[in-house]
Amino acid sequence: MSRLANILILMISILICV
């Protein structure tokens, strides 16, 4: 679940940045 959580966090962080 580490990778899935990492991908979700990455996508969310990108969305927040943009």
C-alpha positions in Angstrom: 0.0 0.0 0.0 3.1 2.2 0.3 3.3 2.7 -3.5 -0.4 3.4 -3.9 -0.3 6.0 -1.0 2.8 7.5 -2.6 1.1 7.9 -6.0 -2.0 9.4 -4.4 0.0 11.9 -2.4 2.0 12.8 -5.5 -1.2 13.4 -7.5 -2.7 15.5 -4.7 0.5 17.5 -4.2 0.6 18.2 -7.9 -3.1 19.2 -7.9 -2.5 21.5 -5.0 0.6 23.0 -6.6 -1.4 23.7 -9.8 
